[in-house]
Amino acid sequence: MHPESGAHDGISRRRLLKTGMAGMVGAGGLAVLGHGGIGAAGAAATTRTADTTRGPAARTLPLNEDWLFAPMSLGDQGDQSFTLVTLPHTVTELSWRQWDPTTWQRTWSYRKHFDVDPQLNGLRLFADFDGALTGATVSINGEPVGEHLGGYLPFGVELTDHVRDRDNVLAVELDSRFNLDVPPNVPDGSPTAVDFWQPGGLYRSVSLRAVPHTFLADVFAKPVDVLSDTPRVDVECTVDAASVPDRPVRVEIALLDGDRQVATTSVDADISEAGSNVVRASLTGLGDVRLWDVDDPYLYTVVATLVVDERAVHDHTRRIGLRQAEFTGQGFLLNGRRHQLFGLNRHQFYPFAGGSMPDRVQRKDAEMLRNELNCTIVRCSHYPQAEAFLDACDELGLLVFDEVPGWQYLGDESWRELAYRDVHDMVVRDRNHPSVIIWGARLNETRDHADFYGSTRDLAHSLDDSRPTTGSMIAFRHGSTEFVQDVFSYNDYRRHDGHASLQPPRTDRPYLVTEAVGTLSGGARFYRRTDPVAVQQDQAVSHAYVHDIAASDERYCGLIAWCGFDYPSGTGNQHQGIKTPGVVDLFRFPKPGAAFYRSQVDPQVRPVIVPAFTWDFGPQSPPDGPGADAVVCSNCDRLELFVGGEHHATAQPDRERFPHLAHPPFLVDLTVDGSALPELRIDGYVGDELVLSRSFSADPSGDALTVRADDAELDADGTDATRISFEVLDRHGATRPYVQGEVGIEVDGPADLVGESPFAFGDSGGVGAVWVRSRRNTPGPVTVTVTHPELGSDQVTIHTRNVPPGGPPPPAVSVGTHAERALIVPGRTTTVTARVTNKEQPALRDVDVSVAVPHGWTARPATPTTIAALQPGQSATVRWEVDVPADAAPGNAVVDTRATFTLRTSRTSVSSAASVVIASTVAAARNNTGTSSDDDVDQGNLDGVGNSYSRQALAAEGLDAGATVRHDGLDFSWPDVPPGQPDNIVATGQTVFVDGAGERLGVLGASSSGSVSGPGVVHYTDGSTATFTLTLDDWWYEPGPANEIVAATPYVNSQGLGGRPRGQRDHTVRIFAASAPLDPAKTVEAVTLPAGGSTGPGRVTGMHLFALAVG
């Protein structure tokens, strides 16, 4: 958190007394005086100097370093099973795709050892957590001090009565299971019941806060009448008193413009009881003020100082902006003028790290949305996001729709109580941010509940009456009569006349479109960088259509489209566990479809020419160019296009299709002969002045791999990070699409790779990124080199700089764990190897290496497990023979190895893990009944909403129970199971025995609730593995090019759930065939299926596999 951002806020004193928790307050806005602090306990303990000085009796220190972490609940066990981590932290290693929720759905342990500086004696101490997914139980020195359920808002615990001078242990038992009864989770559902993965962890910062016994817990500074001649700021200060003070107390408040004092006031505080007491005052006489606006986000500072017996004991700082925001029936008004809201939704999750990215990285998303995509509003879907992101929005002029956690589910009373709490905590945390203009106090796309949502509206108003409330409504609730919030927000995926469209606005209250296009009303289910050029252009045009409609009628306050960035998910139209509706991909590269947003800026600010296609004539691109309606997005008045050096066309903005946009797309006939690889040049004119010229090469011989860093410097604090991006550019600097192969990534210097190497360059469309994270107290140059087998290599160098207070660097020791075979056959023995490396440290002494295997397995050392000394640069290998019992349960298993050693005078450890899989038979893996008899439709429920294939209709197509089905040279066995028994596998990452040799792995099946594509693994009998990608289309629709129809039945059996007709419904459903290549020289032993499927309860999402074959 940045010091200027002010404090966190939290639960009431009443709830403190009930739960033992204290309200989350001012990490950034609280003071630190002099020196002193906390450090790791024991011999490694250091005296810390705090970050800033503001008040005479308060200090805040970060607690992000030297946490001990274990992948299990360890209670009061010793530290020997823990490894050292730095926050923010995610509990499991993640790739950029195919996240598996089973890897984080359990309880985890975190511990932090620290000493308390004597200067803190007599102060109250709090541990403040900015975010923990999902349920946290906190103790200090073995004493429970609080619990918190919910992953997206801050909380705090008071430690005052439980700390000692030396070797305190702050412990967190973190429950990351999905079935916790808390928003947005569904207690009896699978993780796919919510449209975004939620990997667990202490994924935001933790700090220790020391305050006097009476302190300022919160300050809310509300600008009032800023457009009048007498603007003022009403200030509400919450004073928290451990006991009733026996001396006079007052609060002094100042409004600052930089170093200039604009206004001051002082008010006596009547502290009549212990706990929270509210003091109110107004800052008047402000004179001429500078308003906060999207194009001039000017910020002031409010400082409140608590004075006890004429001595200033505590102060609290907030940044504010003076602005007036109004939603009306004639649109949105900012500072009295109509402003058309133009924006995108944002999820906060990143490749490789989940949500655990530091402030610098969070801010980059805001910078891209405002400065590159020209958005003036972002919706924080579907939960409150990092405060560093909101800080950046304040500074950039990016308006914010702030929303409590929720997605299509409204739970029982206890669940709703937590949702109500979330509204309170969100408003209190974020109400000083001038960028926030509306509260999402109704949970996204949930059912009507007028009483409950009336209470959340009233709660938000009671905490902040300067902003309206809203909540995004799903499509079929456009006409709801039970909507009780102030602004009607609507997720609009209407499609009309072959393109994305919008419903007319409601007229009973202000109207805002909060989702549109996505992959629902656009022309494609996926918008991947690897998709054809027509798909890329469709995304740009679809977004242009809906924004044009929104701009056509002043009753639309604006439109926030779906969405800004691709995000990991296991639901709906996802490919390899990634949903791709973003105009920016997961690695933060704008797609060609982002061209529309990039062009919506005044050319006096910057002229823009961005084609919504890539100029390429390779094997995956059209040989005759991007087509008759090629889309070029620009803010110029006229474009002149040249192909192969010859003038090709003059283009004007398409104001016929997009009459209400400031800068409509240009549609140009670019049907050309690409055989000679002609160059494209586009000249842009504003009036008669040439303002920009861009060229694009079709000749790949001039292509180059290019590596960039978002930042030149990082803080060497162990948490700071920056993105390292890499792409292939043509000779003019334009992106080359469809580049194949892998790249290797090497990091040289004091930083760690947050990513994977090799990186599947071809799968990501020829662009990619990793992040590098600094190492604590280890400054110096960091060089990242990226190498492609054909395009060579490029590198970039950044520098990490020391930041106070300094100290010794962390251990640079690693242990790598390797299992001889990824596939474990029950009843056999496998070999596990641990390799311990001392990278840059003095010699390690007394190195003990141990292994932990699943319950019931046994491990026998095959080499010595103790190493007397390991010199800098040396490695050592330890092996065990592991016996796997014959009754080992199918699924994924983890083998952990740990190296414990003495470094200087401290005993510490590092660990790593290897995942192995235990296969099952196909029959044992069946987990869904997808067929039913026509006379008993309740036997089957393929999709979780009561629909199934008819056994009789399938038999008529040759798919009778036990039948041999030959398709495209492969022989399949249709399941021979009785009616009502599981007959298909919903793919959730299971490994099943499939034997044989051949050129292809084939499957018969289909997906429900959307087409699904994902990677799997083939396990060969020689111990080698190979990955493959499998796509199965939705059974309800015609297939795409990756699937062939094996059977189509004219009706579906329906249980009549959800108002659907019962019995035989006249709708064609299909069984598809799909395949993946194999190595014909090897024999298949087993196959790991793609992950991400949901088996219910509720809607079933994923691939349904009825039969597999090799041949």
Number of C-alpha atoms within 10 A of each C-alpha: 24 13 17 14 25 30 28 29 26 27 20 17 19 13 13 18 11 10 14 17 26 26 25 29 26 29 29 24 30 28 27 25 18 13 16 19 24 26 24 22 18 15 10 14 16 20 16 21 19 20 19 18 16 19 20 17 23 23 33 28 23 19 23 21 21 21 21 22 22 21 19 16 16 16 11 9 8 8 14 15 21 23 22 19 19 20 21 25 24 24 27 19 15 20 17 24 19 22 26 23 23 16 19 22 19 17 20 21 22 26 24 22 22 26 22 21 18 11 13 20 13 13 17 19 25 22 27 26 23 24 24 29 26 25 24 27 16 23 20 25 17 14 14 17 21 22 19 20 20 23 27 24 29 29 29 30 26 24 26 16 10 15 19 17 13 17 19 21 21 22 25 25 21 28 24 25 22 30 14 19 19 25 27 28 28 24 18 14 18 21 27 26 26 20 18 20 23 24 28 30 29 26 25 27 26 25 19 22 29 28 26 20 18 25 26 29 26 29 31 24 28 23 21 17 13 19 14 8 12 13 19 22 23 15 19 17 24 18 23 23 21 15 13 15 17 9 9 13 19 20 23 17 24 18 25 17 16 10 8 8 13 20 19 18 14 17 14 15 19 15 23 12 13 15 19 23 18 16 18 16 18 20 22 16 14 17 12 11 16 16 18 23 23 21 10 12 20 21 20 18 22 26 20 27 24 25 21 19 12 11 12 17 22 25 26 27 25 24 22 27 23 24 23 22 22 19 23 18 17 16 22 24 17 18 17 12 12 17 17 20 24 22 29 27 23 25 22 20 21 22 23 22 22 26 26 26 28 22 22 19 20 23 18 18 20 27 20 18 26 23 16 17 25 20 26 24 28 29 28 23 24 23 26 28 24 24 24 20 21 26 24 22 28 28 20 22 24 27 26 23 22 28 28 31 28 22 22 18 17 23 19 11 10 11 19 17 15 17 26 21 16 26 27 22 25 27 28 22 24 23 23 23 26 30 32 23 22 25 28 31 31 32 26 27 21 18 17 17 13 14 10 17 22 16 14 24 23 16 18 24 16 12 16 17 12 17 20 20 25 29 29 25 27 18 14 11 17 18 10 11 9 14 22 22 22 19 24 23 30 29 27 28 23 17 19 11 6 9 17 26 24 21 17 13 22 17 12 9 17 22 28 26 25 26 23 29 28 27 22 18 21 26 22 19 20 24 28 26 24 18 16 17 24 19 23 27 27 22 29 26 28 23 26 24 22 26 26 20 21 27 22 14 15 18 22 26 28 24 29 27 28 27 27 30 27 24 29 26 26 30 27 22 25 25 26 23 28 27 28 26 28 29 31 25 24 24 22 22 19 21 21 28 31 27 30 30 25 23 27 23 20 14 17 9 7 11 19 22 21 23 23 27 24 23 27 27 22 18 8 14 18 18 17 15 20 25 17 13 14 21 28 26 29 28 28 26 18 20 26 17 22 18 20 15 11 12 13 18 15 13 17 17 24 15 14 8 13 21 16 17 20 16 24 28 29 22 18 22 15 19 15 16 13 19 11 10 18 21 18 20 21 23 18 25 19 16 10 9 11 14 16 16 16 16 18 22 25 23 18 16 10 11 19 20 22 19 21 18 20 15 15 13 19 26 21 26 25 25 24 22 28 23 20 25 20 25 21 24 21 21 18 12 15 18 22 26 27 24 19 15 15 18 24 16 19 15 17 13 19 24 28 17 19 21 20 18 14 15 21 17 22 17 17 21 19 23 26 24 24 21 24 23 23 28 26 27 22 23 21 19 16 22 17 22 19 24 20 18 10 12 14 11 17 16 19 17 18 21 19 26 16 16 16 13 14 15 17 10 16 15 19 15 20 17 21 19 22 20 21 15 17 18 26 22 20 17 11 11 17 17 17 25 20 27 19 24 21 20 15 14 17 15 16 23 19 16 23 16 24 20 24 15 17 13 9 10 14 15 20 13 15 14 12 12 18 17 17 10 15 20 15 16 13 14 15 16 17 21 23 21 17 21 18 22 16 11 9 19 13 19 17 18 17 16 18 22 26 27 28 22 24 16 17 13 10 11 17 18 25 24 24 19 19 17 15 18 21 22 26 20 13 20 16 12 21 20 17 24 23 27 28 26 18 18 12 15 24 20 21 28 23 27 24 22 18 22 26 26 29 26 22 17 21 19 14 13 13 15 20 18 17 12 14 14 16 11 13 10 10 17 16 20 18 20 20 13 12 10 17 18 17 22 28 25 26 32 26 22 23 23 27 24 18 23 16 16 19 17 15 18 24 22 22 27 26 29 29 24 19 21 25 28 23 24 19 23 17 25 26 22 15 11 13 14 16 13 15 17 16 23 24 30 30 26 25 18 13 16 18 12 9 13 20 20 16 18 19 18 20 14 18 24 31 25 21 17 12 8 7 13 12 15 18 20 15 11 12 15 21 26 27 24 24 22 24 17 17 21 15 13 9 16 19 25 19 24 25 25 24 28 25 31 26 25 22 18 13 16 21 26 29 35 33 32 24 23 20 22 19 23 17
